[in-house]
Amino acid sequence: MIKEIRCKISGKVQLVMYRDFVQRKARGLNISGTVENQEDGSVLVFAQGTEESLEKLLEYLHKGPFLARVANVKVEWHEPVEKFQGFKILY
């Protein structure tokens, strides 16, 4: 069954290749969705996939790439309303 998460990641997560990192991990887990920088310095992730694959993505979101310093990952679980195609970085 497909689930959806909405995550707001805070800390040093911009200008450290965080969005690229999330996109690569999500694609490797067969997850669709989006990742986008926010004006407040956080990163917003919408992701759809199996519960197991989303749990694995959450592990990656807490770690981030080498230069990132993740302070907090706020997660909300939802039933998908619309289906994403692929995993995209929004600019």
Secondary structure, DSSP 8 states (H G I E B T S, - for coil): -EEEEEEEEEEE-SSSSHHHHHHHHHHHTT-EEEEEE-TTS-EEEEEEEEHHHHHHHHHHHHH-STT-EEEEEEEEEE--SS---SEEEE-
